[in-house]
Amino acid sequence: MEDLGLGLVLDVTPGDHERFERHLLEGMGHRVEVCHGPEGHDCPLIEEGTCQLVDAAHGVVFKLDLDREYHRRILARYRATLPEGTPIAVSVEPGQERAYADLLDGIYVWSHEPTTADLDGFAALIEAADRLR
């Protein structure tokens, strides 16, 4: 993928679901890599302790089912692995933002499908974090 000049955003989307986040964030100048999550395979960050996509990420957008223990482990590992100040956004099912408030503390949370405005705000967080690096 060509270098668009802004930091890499990792879009962790389960299964084969391509979502509009990739196209919007790329339109804002970010490189986006999609990881389809642990559907059909194990997460290398959990199983092997490392992931090249995570190492390169300047921000991460998640759509995981936090009612699944393995998905909570993935999010917790990302939080522990990413450098402090790396923006993380999570799209959760309504009610999960309360049920998993401790896990989501300090994370940009959407309890709805992210809108263009949500992603624009998240892109601004990544750009601000990049300027501080």
N, C-alpha and C positions, 0 to 999 in steps of 0.2 A: 504494500500500500504506500502511496506517495506521502511524503511528509508535508502536512498542511501548515506547519509552523507552530501550532499550539499543542499542548500536552495530550498524551494518549488517554482516552476515556475507555474503560473496560465496561461493557454492557453485559451483565450476567443475566441472561434470559433463558428460562427453562425450555427444554424441548426444541422444536423446530420453529418456534414463533419469532419471526422477524418483526420487530416493532418499529414504530416511527422514530424512536429515540435516535437510532443510528443516523438516519437521514437528516434529522434536524440538527444534531450535534455536528455532523460533518458539514452541514450548510453554514454552521457558525464558525467553521475553520478548524475543528478538532479532528484528530484521527480517532477512529472508533474501531475497536476490535470486539467481536461478540464471542462470548463463551456461553454455550448453551447449558451451562450448569451441570449438575450431576445426573441428568437424565440419561440413563443407559451406560454411564461410566462413572468412575469415582473422581472426586475432585483432587487434583494433584497436590494442591496446597494442604489438604487434610491428610491424604495418604502418604505423600512423599516429603511434605514440609516445604515445598518450593513450587513456584509457578512463574514462568517467564513473563506471562501477561500481567500478573500482579506486580512483579518487580518493575515493569515498565510503566505502570498506570499512574497517571496524575490525578485521576478521579475514577470512581466506580459507581455505576448505576445498577441496582439489583431489582429483580422481580423474582423473589423466592417465597415459598410458602413457609412462613415461620412456625406454623403448627407442626411441621416436620422437624424432628430433632436434628437430622443431618444438615438441613438448611440453616438451622440456628448455629450449628458448629461451624459451618462455612463462614457465616457473617462474623462470628466471634473471632475466627482465625484471621480474616481480612483485617479486622480492627486491630488485632495484635501485631500483624505483619506490616501493614502500610505505615509509612513514616507519619509522625504526628502532623496534623494539619491537612492531610490528604482528604479532600471532600468525598464523602460517601452519601449516596442517596438510595433510599429503599422504598419501593412501592409495595405496600402491604394491603391485605384484605381489611375492610372496615372492622374495627375492634382490636386488631392485632397490635396497633400502636399503643393501646393500653395494656393488653395482655403481656407484651414483651417490652415494656417501657424501659426496664433496666438495660436490656440488650441494645435498644435503639437510642439510648441517651447520647446526645451529641451528634446524632446522625440526622440528615435532612430526610424527613419522612413524608410520603404521600399515601393517604388512605383512599386514593382514587387513581385512575389511570392518569399518568402525568400529562399535562397540557404543554403547549408550546411555551407558555409563560413560565411554567415550572422548570422546564429544561433550560430556558434562557437564564433563569436565576441560578440554576446549578452550574451552567457553563461559566457564569460570572464568578462563582465561588472558585472554580478550578483556575481561571485566569488570575484571580487575586492570589491564590495560593502559589501559583507559578512565579508571580512577581516577587513573592517573599522568599523563595528558595535561593 
